[in-house]
Amino acid sequence: MADVAKTKRAATAALLIDDYYELSHRILRLGNRGLPRGEFLREAFALLIEASGCDAVEFRLRDGDFCYYAEMTAGPAGNFRFGIIEGIAHEDGNVLPCAADDTPTERLCRDVMRGAFEAGHPYFTEKGTFWTGSAGETSVKASSANGKIPATPYPLDGDYKSLIVAPFAVGEEDVGLLLLKSRQKNYFGRTEAEFFEGVAQNAGVAIADRRTRWRLGERVKEMTCLYGIAEVASRPGISAAEVFREIVRLLPPAMQYPDITVGKIVIDGFVYTTEEGEDAPYKLSSEIVVNNENRGIVEVQYKEAKLDYEPGIFLREEQSLLDAIARQIGLILENRQAEEERARLQEQLRHADRLATIGQLAAGVAHELNEPLASVLSFAELLQDDASLSSQGAEDVEKILTASLHAREVVWKLLFFAREVPTIKKHVNLSDSVEEAISLLGSRFDKENIECVLALSPKTPEIVADPAQLHQIIVNLVVNAIQAMPDGGKLTVRTAADEESVFLTVADTGVGMSEEVKKNIFLPFFTTKEVGQGTGLGLPVVHGIVTAHGGSIAVESVPGRGSRFQVRIPLPSPTDVNESGDDG
């Protein structure tokens, strides 16, 4: 065995410089590739086993917030092990990548990393690398200049007879150990120890370089994902669904293991995913919040665990990325809501402008027609009283009266729409007004084969309104519902109230309306009825009255399933004045 060691040391010394630079260069080049941790360790261990001819290579390393060990044994199978170490605290505040076990090997590793060895000890190099060719017979004493580490013997044992334990630095803070192990006695000597302690330092540089390049690669993937999201969101004319489908495809390439990643976005119950089927077992998610409301999640799933080489399945940076993506999606939704609201307000403004223009025109026309219509009605009534009028003449006068009264009704509606009719407000009960209006239309329900259901709240508070105009709202909405059910149906009229308003709801099971019709129903003279069947002023008058009372009207309709109108009128405030003086 002594001849084996002598021959080995002689060969190492002869090739020391060339081998050192060749091995160091290959390890450094390996670090430059920025490989994932597991792949890097396997290839680095293979190089060290090839160069040293030993039976096993082990790394102990603190990598940021956690410590780990990795070991590979020689042979065709190249058995590889990896594990997380809890680590132990050093007196300088750092954490050493060593187990707390009180075995000789663990105590030796701890003290080698501490630099707690006797100066000039035969089993240590000048830079603190430990070596032995007869581990079972070696007794090492550790010491400390400050006396905190007592002198301790290390009767090393185990299957490996020859051992090198070389400390090295990774960056400015992290520390590690390189262990080379051989089952042959006297396989390592001082020459090999000095050789591999230099290699260990270069391995530390390669590890730091690998870590930096790998992290840079992960950040590049993350930034590429965020840039892609920004680019998708800025495309003109793209729908929200298309945006989410594009974003979900950007998720897997941004993760550490894209090949086993499933991306998923859930928004308002709609699911967008890169892979249909059951959820994968390992998930990372972040909530999508829009205007302080949780609207869904963005999620990545791993189809299998990757616990071998990381302290957790997902990186902390991956959670930060998902949080950033969730915020981006939230902003996209907020911007789209703002655009929709802006478009809605612009449409309301255009609608209000059209109504104002039509109102001015209608008021002018109504005033111009009102006087001649009054004259026509007066002369027709005089003619009707003429006893000498023939029967044919009496019929003609009746037709004149009927047409004139209809024209006067249209004029009145125009004035109502233009708010030219004086308003006399009183305290009135909405439910009572509904009952009065419905009682006048009872015969028409029977004639049109319509079932009328009243669901009137008995505790509806009084509102301040013009009774005639309130009656006009109810009648117009009910008549409109009757006309929407030419083959009969069900009419439901409800009243309700909350702390601020009272509500009138008129729902039918009629023909319904398309979106295009629904947009125009409050425009004067717009009608879907045949010529002579309607003036197109009923709903605009309702809208005008409701608006004049400070309320609002909402419409829901589905073609073939009916329509639902809901009128809201605010409750009176303590400062409201009774204009009629009738109720105090």
C-alpha positions as CSV (number, residue, x, y, z in Angstrom):
1,M,0.0,0.0,0.0
2,A,2.9,2.4,0.7
3,D,4.2,1.8,-2.8
4,V,0.7,2.6,-4.2
5,A,0.6,5.9,-2.3
6,K,4.2,6.7,-3.3
7,T,3.5,6.0,-7.0
8,K,0.2,8.0,-6.9
9,R,1.9,11.0,-5.3
10,A,4.8,10.9,-7.8
11,A,2.4,10.8,-10.8
12,T,0.3,13.6,-9.3
13,A,3.4,15.8,-8.7
14,A,4.6,15.2,-12.3
15,L,1.3,16.2,-13.8
16,L,0.4,18.8,-11.2
17,I,0.4,22.0,-13.2
18,D,-1.2,20.6,-16.4
19,D,-3.8,18.6,-14.5
20,Y,-4.6,21.5,-12.2
21,Y,-5.3,23.9,-15.0
22,E,-7.1,21.4,-17.1
23,L,-9.4,20.3,-14.3
24,S,-10.0,23.8,-13.1
25,H,-10.7,25.0,-16.6
26,R,-13.3,22.3,-17.2
27,I,-15.0,23.0,-13.8
28,L,-15.1,26.8,-14.5
29,R,-16.4,26.2,-18.0
30,L,-19.1,24.0,-16.5
31,G,-20.1,26.9,-14.1
32,N,-20.3,29.3,-17.1
33,R,-23.1,27.2,-18.6
34,G,-25.5,28.3,-15.9
35,L,-26.9,24.8,-15.5
36,P,-29.6,23.8,-12.9
37,R,-28.1,22.7,-9.6
38,G,-28.6,19.0,-10.0
39,E,-27.2,18.8,-13.5
40,F,-24.1,20.9,-12.5
41,L,-23.3,18.8,-9.5
42,R,-23.5,15.5,-11.5
43,E,-21.2,16.8,-14.2
44,A,-18.8,18.4,-11.7
45,F,-18.6,15.2,-9.6
46,A,-18.0,13.1,-12.7
47,L,-15.0,15.4,-13.5
48,L,-13.6,15.1,-10.0
49,I,-14.0,11.3,-9.8
50,E,-12.3,11.0,-13.2
51,A,-9.4,13.3,-12.2
52,S,-8.9,11.8,-8.7
53,G,-9.7,8.2,-9.3
54,C,-11.4,8.2,-5.9
55,D,-14.5,6.2,-4.9
56,A,-16.8,9.1,-3.9
57,V,-17.0,12.9,-4.1
58,E,-19.2,15.0,-1.8
59,F,-20.1,18.7,-1.6
60,R,-21.3,20.5,1.5
61,L,-22.5,24.0,0.8
62,R,-24.5,26.9,2.2
63,D,-26.4,28.4,-0.7
64,G,-28.0,31.6,0.5
65,D,-30.8,30.7,2.9
66,F,-30.3,26.9,3.0
67,C,-27.6,24.3,3.2
68,Y,-27.3,21.1,1.3
69,Y,-25.1,18.1,0.7
70,A,-24.6,16.1,-2.5
71,E,-22.6,13.0,-3.1
72,M,-21.7,10.8,-6.0
73,T,-20.0,7.4,-6.0
74,A,-17.8,6.0,-8.7
75,G,-19.0,3.3,-11.0
76,P,-21.2,2.8,-14.1
77,A,-24.3,3.6,-12.2
78,G,-22.8,6.8,-10.8
79,N,-25.1,6.8,-7.7
80,F,-26.1,10.4,-6.8
81,R,-27.6,11.6,-3.5
82,F,-28.8,15.1,-2.6
83,G,-30.3,16.4,0.7
84,I,-31.1,19.5,2.6
85,I,-29.1,20.1,5.8
86,E,-30.5,22.2,8.6
87,G,-27.0,23.6,9.3
88,I,-25.5,24.8,12.5
89,A,-24.8,28.3,13.7
90,H,-21.2,29.5,13.8
91,E,-20.1,31.9,16.5
92,D,-19.6,34.6,13.9
93,G,-23.3,34.5,13.1
94,N,-23.0,32.5,9.9
95,V,-24.5,29.0,9.3
96,L,-22.3,26.1,8.5
97,P,-23.5,23.4,6.1
98,C,-23.0,20.6,8.6
99,A,-25.3,18.3,10.5
100,A,-25.6,18.6,14.3
101,D,-24.7,14.9,14.7
102,D,-21.8,14.3,17.1
103,T,-20.0,11.8,14.9
104,P,-16.3,12.1,14.3
105,T,-16.8,12.9,10.6
106,E,-19.3,15.7,11.3
107,R,-17.2,17.2,14.0
108,L,-14.2,17.1,11.7
109,C,-16.2,18.9,8.9
110,R,-17.4,21.5,11.3
111,D,-13.9,22.3,12.6
112,V,-12.3,22.3,9.2
113,M,-14.9,25.0,8.2
114,R,-14.2,26.9,11.4
115,G,-10.4,26.7,10.8
116,A,-10.1,25.2,14.3
117,F,-7.0,23.0,13.8
118,E,-3.5,23.0,15.4
119,A,-1.0,25.0,13.4
120,G,1.5,22.7,11.7
121,H,-0.6,19.6,12.3
122,P,0.7,16.8,10.0
123,Y,-2.8,16.1,8.6
124,F,-3.5,19.7,7.5
125,T,-2.1,21.8,4.7
126,E,-1.1,25.4,5.4
127,K,-4.5,26.6,4.0
128,G,-6.5,24.3,6.3
129,T,-7.3,21.3,4.1
130,F,-7.5,18.0,6.0
131,W,-6.1,14.8,4.5
132,T,-5.5,11.3,5.7
133,G,-4.5,8.0,4.2
134,S,-5.6,5.9,7.2
135,A,-8.8,7.3,8.5
136,G,-9.4,4.5,11.0
137,E,-6.0,5.2,12.7
138,T,-6.0,9.0,12.6
139,S,-6.6,11.1,15.6
140,V,-7.0,14.8,15.1
141,K,-7.0,17.5,17.7
142,A,-8.9,20.7,17.1
143,S,-7.9,23.9,18.8
144,S,-8.9,27.6,18.9
145,A,-7.0,30.7,19.6
146,N,-9.8,32.1,21.7
147,G,-10.2,28.8,23.6
148,K,-13.9,28.4,22.6
149,I,-13.2,25.1,20.8
150,P,-11.6,22.6,23.1
151,A,-8.9,20.2,21.9
152,T,-10.8,17.1,20.7
153,P,-9.6,13.8,19.4
154,Y,-11.2,12.5,16.1
155,P,-11.0,8.7,15.9
156,L,-12.3,8.7,12.3
157,D,-14.1,5.5,11.1
158,G,-16.2,4.3,8.2
159,D,-15.7,2.4,4.9
160,Y,-13.4,5.0,3.4
161,K,-9.8,4.8,4.4
162,S,-8.4,7.8,2.6
163,L,-10.0,11.3,2.8
164,I,-9.6,14.9,1.7
165,V,-11.7,17.6,3.3
166,A,-11.1,21.0,1.6
167,P,-12.9,24.2,2.6
168,F,-13.7,26.8,-0.1
169,A,-15.6,30.0,-0.4
170,V,-18.6,30.7,-2.7
171,G,-18.9,34.4,-3.3
172,E,-18.3,36.7,-0.3
173,E,-20.5,34.9,2.3
174,D,-21.3,31.3,1.5
175,V,-18.9,28.5,2.4
176,G,-18.6,24.9,1.3
177,L,-16.6,21.7,1.7
178,L,-15.2,19.4,-1.0
179,L,-14.7,15.8,0.3
180,L,-12.8,13.2,-1.8
181,K,-13.1,9.6,-0.5
182,S,-11.3,6.4,-1.3
183,R,-11.6,2.9,0.1
184,Q,-7.9,2.3,-0.4
185,K,-5.5,3.0,2.4
186,N,-2.9,5.7,1.8
187,Y,-4.6,6.8,-1.4
188,F,-4.3,10.5,-0.6
189,G,-1.3,12.4,0.7
190,R,-0.3,16.0,1.2
191,T,0.4,16.5,-2.6
192,E,-3.1,15.4,-3.5
193,A,-4.5,17.5,-0.6
194,E,-2.8,20.7,-1.9
195,F,-3.8,19.9,-5.5
196,F,-7.5,19.5,-4.7
197,E,-7.7,22.4,-2.3
198,G,-6.9,24.6,-5.3
199,V,-9.4,22.8,-7.3
200,A,-11.9,23.3,-4.5
201,Q,-11.4,27.0,-4.6
202,N,-12.1,27.0,-8.4
203,A,-15.1,24.8,-7.8
204,G,-16.4,27.5,-5.4
205,V,-15.9,30.1,-8.2
206,A,-17.7,27.8,-10.6
207,I,-20.6,27.3,-8.2
208,A,-20.9,31.0,-7.6
209,D,-20.8,31.6,-11.4
210,R,-23.3,28.9,-12.1
211,R,-25.6,30.3,-9.5
212,T,-25.4,33.8,-10.9
213,R,-25.9,32.7,-14.5
214,W,-28.7,30.4,-13.6
215,R,-30.5,33.1,-11.6
216,L,-29.9,35.6,-14.4
217,G,-31.5,33.0,-16.8
218,E,-34.5,32.7,-14.5
219,R,-34.9,36.5,-14.3
220,V,-34.6,36.8,-18.1
221,K,-37.4,34.2,-18.4
222,E,-39.5,36.2,-15.9
223,M,-38.9,39.5,-17.6
224,T,-39.7,38.0,-21.0
225,C,-43.0,36.8,-19.6
226,L,-43.9,40.3,-18.2
227,Y,-42.8,41.9,-21.4
228,G,-45.0,39.5,-23.3
229,I,-48.0,40.3,-21.1
230,A,-47.5,44.0,-21.7
231,E,-47.3,43.5,-25.4
232,V,-50.5,41.4,-25.5
233,A,-52.4,43.9,-23.4
234,S,-51.5,46.7,-25.7
235,R,-52.7,45.1,-28.9
236,P,-55.6,47.1,-30.4
237,G,-58.9,45.4,-30.8
238,I,-58.0,42.2,-28.8
239,S,-60.7,40.8,-26.6
240,A,-60.3,40.1,-22.9
241,A,-60.6,36.4,-23.5
242,E,-57.9,36.5,-26.1
243,V,-55.6,38.4,-23.7
244,F,-56.0,35.8,-21.0
245,R,-55.5,32.9,-23.5
246,E,-52.2,34.6,-24.6
247,I,-51.1,35.3,-21.0
248,V,-51.7,31.7,-19.8
249,R,-49.4,30.5,-22.6
250,L,-46.6,32.7,-21.3
251,L,-46.6,31.2,-17.9
252,P,-44.9,27.8,-18.4
253,P,-41.8,29.2,-20.2
254,A,-41.2,31.6,-17.2
255,M,-41.0,28.8,-14.7
256,Q,-38.0,26.8,-13.5
257,Y,-39.2,23.6,-15.1
258,P,-41.3,24.6,-18.2
259,D,-41.7,21.0,-19.5
260,I,-43.7,19.9,-16.4
261,T,-45.6,23.2,-15.9
262,V,-49.3,23.8,-16.5
263,G,-50.5,27.5,-16.6
264,K,-53.9,28.4,-15.4
265,I,-56.0,31.7,-15.1
266,V,-59.4,31.8,-13.5
267,I,-61.4,35.1,-14.1
268,D,-65.0,35.5,-12.9
269,G,-65.5,31.8,-13.2
270,F,-64.0,31.4,-16.7
271,V,-61.0,29.1,-16.9
272,Y,-58.0,29.5,-19.3
273,T,-55.4,26.8,-19.1
274,T,-52.5,25.4,-21.2
275,E,-53.5,21.8,-20.5
276,E,-57.1,20.5,-20.0
277,G,-57.7,17.8,-17.4
278,E,-57.4,17.4,-13.6
279,D,-55.3,19.7,-11.6
280,A,-51.6,18.8,-11.1
281,P,-50.6,18.1,-7.5
282,Y,-48.2,20.9,-6.9
283,K,-49.5,24.5,-7.2
284,L,-48.5,28.0,-6.8
285,S,-51.0,30.8,-7.2
286,S,-51.7,34.5,-6.6
287,E,-55.1,36.3,-6.3
288,I,-56.2,38.7,-9.0
289,V,-57.7,41.8,-7.3
290,V,-59.6,44.5,-9.2
291,N,-60.7,47.6,-7.4
292,N,-60.3,45.8,-4.0
293,E,-62.4,42.9,-5.2
294,N,-61.1,39.3,-5.7
295,R,-61.9,38.4,-9.3
296,G,-59.9,35.1,-9.7
297,I,-56.4,33.6,-9.6
298,V,-53.3,33.1,-11.7
299,E,-51.7,29.7,-11.1
300,V,-48.9,27.4,-12.2
301,Q,-48.9,23.7,-11.5
302,Y,-46.0,21.2,-11.6
303,K,-47.1,17.8,-12.7
304,E,-44.3,16.2,-10.6
305,A,-42.2,17.2,-7.7
306,K,-38.7,18.6,-8.2
307,L,-37.5,18.3,-4.6
308,D,-34.2,16.7,-5.4
309,Y,-32.1,19.9,-5.8
310,E,-34.1,22.7,-4.2
311,P,-35.4,23.5,-0.7
312,G,-38.9,23.7,-2.0
313,I,-40.9,22.8,-5.1
314,F,-41.2,26.5,-6.2
315,L,-38.7,29.3,-6.0
316,R,-39.5,32.4,-4.0
317,E,-38.9,34.4,-7.2
318,E,-41.6,32.4,-8.9
319,Q,-44.1,33.5,-6.3
320,S,-43.0,37.1,-6.8
321,L,-43.5,36.6,-10.5
322,L,-47.0,35.3,-10.1
323,D,-47.8,38.2,-7.8
324,A,-46.6,40.6,-10.5
325,I,-48.6,38.8,-13.2
326,A,-51.7,38.9,-11.0
327,R,-51.2,42.7,-10.6
328,Q,-50.8,43.1,-14.3
329,I,-54.0,41.2,-15.0
330,G,-55.8,43.3,-12.4
331,L,-54.6,46.5,-14.1
332,I,-55.7,45.1,-17.5
333,L,-59.1,44.5,-16.1
334,E,-59.3,47.9,-14.4
335,N,-58.2,49.6,-17.6
336,R,-60.8,47.7,-19.7
337,Q,-63.5,48.6,-17.1
338,A,-62.5,52.2,-17.3
339,E,-62.6,52.1,-21.1
340,E,-66.1,50.5,-21.0
341,E,-67.3,53.1,-18.5
342,R,-65.8,55.9,-20.5
343,A,-67.6,54.6,-23.6
344,R,-70.8,54.2,-21.7
345,L,-70.6,57.8,-20.4
346,Q,-69.9,59.1,-23.8
347,E,-72.9,57.2,-25.2
348,Q,-75.0,58.6,-22.4
349,L,-73.7,62.1,-23.2
350,R,-74.6,61.6,-26.9
351,H,-78.0,60.2,-25.9
352,A,-78.6,63.1,-23.5
353,D,-77.6,65.5,-26.3
354,R,-80.0,63.9,-28.7
355,L,-82.8,63.9,-26.2
356,A,-82.2,67.6,-25.4
357,T,-82.3,68.5,-29.1
358,I,-85.4,66.4,-29.7
359,G,-87.0,67.9,-26.6
360,Q,-86.4,71.5,-27.8
361,L,-87.9,70.5,-31.2
362,A,-90.8,68.7,-29.7
363,A,-91.6,71.6,-27.3
364,G,-91.6,74.0,-30.3
365,V,-93.8,71.8,-32.4
366,A,-96.2,71.1,-29.6
367,H,-96.7,74.7,-28.8
368,E,-97.2,75.5,-32.5
369,L,-99.8,72.7,-32.8
370,N,-101.6,73.3,-29.5
371,E,-103.5,76.5,-30.6
372,P,-104.8,75.3,-34.0
373,L,-105.8,71.9,-32.4
374,A,-107.8,73.8,-29.7
375,S,-109.6,75.7,-32.5
376,V,-110.3,72.5,-34.4
377,L,-111.7,70.9,-31.3
378,S,-113.9,73.9,-30.4
379,F,-115.4,74.2,-33.9
380,A,-116.0,70.5,-34.0
381,E,-117.8,70.5,-30.7
382,L,-120.0,73.5,-32.0
383,L,-120.8,71.5,-35.1
384,Q,-121.7,68.5,-33.1
385,D,-124.4,70.6,-31.3
386,D,-125.9,71.7,-34.6
387,A,-129.3,70.0,-34.8
388,S,-129.5,70.5,-38.6
389,L,-126.4,68.4,-39.2
390,S,-127.1,65.3,-41.3
391,S,-126.2,61.8,-40.1
392,Q,-123.3,61.6,-42.4
393,G,-122.1,65.0,-41.2
394,A,-122.4,63.9,-37.6
395,E,-120.2,60.9,-38.3
396,D,-117.6,63.1,-40.0
397,V,-117.6,65.5,-37.1
398,E,-117.1,62.6,-34.7
399,K,-114.1,61.5,-36.7
400,I,-112.7,65.0,-36.6
401,L,-113.1,65.0,-32.8
402,T,-111.5,61.6,-32.4
403,A,-108.5,62.6,-34.6
404,S,-108.1,65.9,-32.8
405,L,-108.2,64.3,-29.4
406,H,-105.5,61.8,-30.5
407,A,-103.4,64.7,-31.8
408,R,-103.9,66.6,-28.6
409,E,-102.7,63.5,-26.7
410,V,-99.6,63.4,-28.8
411,V,-99.0,67.1,-28.2
412,W,-99.4,66.5,-24.5
413,K,-96.9,63.7,-24.6
414,L,-94.4,65.9,-26.4
415,L,-94.8,68.6,-23.8
416,F,-94.4,66.0,-21.1
417,F,-91.3,64.7,-22.7
418,A,-89.9,68.2,-23.1
419,R,-90.9,68.9,-19.4
420,E,-93.1,71.8,-20.5
421,V,-96.0,70.5,-18.3
422,P,-96.0,72.0,-14.8
423,T,-95.4,69.4,-12.0
424,I,-97.4,69.4,-8.8
425,K,-95.7,67.1,-6.3
426,K,-97.4,65.5,-3.3
427,H,-96.7,62.8,-0.8
428,V,-97.9,59.7,-2.5
429,N,-97.7,55.9,-1.9
430,L,-96.3,54.0,-4.9
431,S,-98.2,50.7,-4.1
432,D,-101.5,52.6,-3.9
433,S,-100.8,54.3,-7.2
434,V,-100.2,50.9,-8.8
435,E,-103.4,49.5,-7.5
436,E,-105.4,52.5,-8.9
437,A,-103.7,52.2,-12.3
438,I,-104.1,48.5,-12.6
439,S,-107.8,48.6,-11.7
440,L,-108.4,50.8,-14.8
441,L,-106.8,48.1,-17.0
442,G,-108.5,45.0,-15.6
443,S,-110.8,44.5,-18.6
444,R,-107.9,44.7,-21.0
445,F,-106.1,41.9,-19.2
446,D,-109.0,39.6,-19.7
447,K,-109.4,40.6,-23.3
448,E,-105.6,40.0,-24.1
449,N,-105.5,36.7,-22.1
450,I,-102.9,38.1,-19.7
451,E,-102.4,37.0,-16.1
452,C,-101.6,40.0,-13.9
453,V,-99.7,39.3,-10.7
454,L,-99.3,42.1,-8.2
455,A,-96.5,41.8,-5.6
456,L,-96.9,45.1,-3.8
457,S,-95.0,45.8,-0.6
458,P,-97.3,46.8,2.2
459,K,-94.7,48.9,3.8
460,T,-93.6,51.1,0.9
461,P,-92.7,54.5,2.3
462,E,-94.3,57.6,0.7
463,I,-92.4,59.5,-2.0
464,V,-92.8,63.1,-3.2
465,A,-94.1,62.9,-6.8
466,D,-96.7,64.2,-9.1
467,P,-99.6,61.7,-8.8
468,A,-100.7,62.2,-12.5
469,Q,-97.2,61.7,-13.8
470,L,-96.6,58.7,-11.5
471,H,-99.9,57.3,-12.9
472,Q,-98.6,57.9,-16.4
473,I,-95.4,55.9,-15.6
474,I,-97.3,52.9,-14.4
475,V,-99.9,52.9,-17.2
476,N,-97.3,53.4,-20.0
477,L,-95.1,50.5,-18.7
478,V,-98.1,48.2,-18.2
479,V,-99.5,49.0,-21.7
480,N,-96.1,48.5,-23.2
481,A,-95.9,45.1,-21.5
482,I,-99.4,44.2,-22.8
483,Q,-98.5,45.1,-26.3
484,A,-95.3,42.9,-26.0
485,M,-97.5,39.8,-25.3
486,P,-99.8,39.6,-28.4
487,D,-100.6,35.9,-27.6
488,G,-101.1,36.4,-23.9
489,G,-98.8,35.8,-21.1
490,K,-97.9,36.8,-17.5
491,L,-97.5,40.3,-16.3
492,T,-95.8,40.9,-12.9
493,V,-95.9,44.3,-11.1
494,R,-93.8,44.7,-8.0
495,T,-93.1,47.5,-5.5
496,A,-90.3,47.5,-3.0
497,A,-88.1,49.9,-1.1
498,D,-84.7,50.2,0.6
499,E,-83.3,52.9,2.9
500,E,-82.9,55.3,0.0
501,S,-85.4,54.6,-2.8
502,V,-88.7,52.9,-3.8
503,F,-88.8,50.6,-6.8
504,L,-91.4,49.8,-9.3
505,T,-90.8,46.6,-11.4
506,V,-92.9,45.7,-14.4
507,A,-92.0,42.3,-16.0
508,D,-93.6,40.5,-18.9
509,T,-93.2,37.1,-20.7
510,G,-93.5,38.7,-24.1
511,V,-91.4,38.8,-27.2
512,G,-88.4,40.6,-25.6
513,M,-86.0,43.0,-27.3
514,S,-82.7,42.7,-29.1
515,E,-79.7,44.7,-27.8
516,E,-80.1,47.1,-30.7
517,V,-83.8,47.8,-29.9
518,K,-83.0,48.2,-26.2
519,K,-80.5,50.9,-27.0
520,N,-83.2,53.0,-28.7
521,I,-86.4,52.5,-26.7
522,F,-86.1,55.8,-24.9
523,L,-85.6,57.8,-28.1
524,P,-88.7,59.8,-29.1
525,F,-90.7,58.4,-32.0
526,F,-88.7,55.2,-32.0
527,T,-91.1,52.2,-32.3
528,T,-91.1,48.7,-33.5
529,K,-94.9,48.7,-34.0
530,E,-96.6,49.1,-37.3
531,V,-97.6,52.5,-38.6
532,G,-100.7,53.7,-36.8
533,Q,-100.1,51.3,-33.9
534,G,-98.0,53.6,-31.7
535,T,-96.3,57.0,-31.5
536,G,-93.0,56.0,-30.0
537,L,-93.5,58.4,-27.1
538,G,-94.6,56.1,-24.3
539,L,-91.2,55.1,-23.0
540,P,-89.5,58.4,-23.7
541,V,-92.3,60.1,-21.5
542,V,-91.6,57.5,-18.8
543,H,-87.9,58.2,-19.0
544,G,-88.5,62.0,-18.8
545,I,-90.8,61.8,-15.8
546,V,-88.5,59.4,-13.9
547,T,-85.5,61.7,-14.6
548,A,-87.5,64.8,-13.5
549,H,-88.2,63.0,-10.2
550,G,-84.4,62.4,-9.7
551,G,-84.8,58.6,-10.4
552,S,-83.6,56.1,-12.9
553,I,-84.9,53.3,-15.0
554,A,-83.2,50.0,-15.9
555,V,-84.1,47.5,-18.6
556,E,-83.4,43.8,-18.9
557,S,-84.7,41.9,-21.9
558,V,-84.1,38.6,-23.7
559,P,-85.6,38.0,-27.1
560,G,-88.4,35.4,-26.9
561,R,-88.4,35.4,-23.0
562,G,-89.7,38.9,-22.1
563,S,-88.6,42.2,-20.6
564,R,-88.2,43.7,-17.2
565,F,-88.3,47.4,-16.4
566,Q,-87.3,48.7,-13.0
567,V,-88.0,52.3,-12.0
568,R,-86.2,53.8,-9.0
569,I,-87.4,57.0,-7.3
570,P,-85.5,58.4,-4.4
571,L,-87.2,58.9,-1.0
572,P,-87.7,62.5,0.1
573,S,-85.0,64.2,2.2
574,P,-85.9,66.3,5.2
575,T,-85.4,69.4,3.1
576,D,-87.9,68.5,0.4
577,V,-90.7,71.0,0.1
578,N,-94.3,70.1,-0.7
579,E,-95.0,72.3,-3.6
580,S,-98.7,71.8,-3.6
581,G,-99.1,72.5,0.1
582,D,-101.8,69.8,0.4
583,D,-99.9,67.6,2.7
584,G,-98.4,70.1,5.0
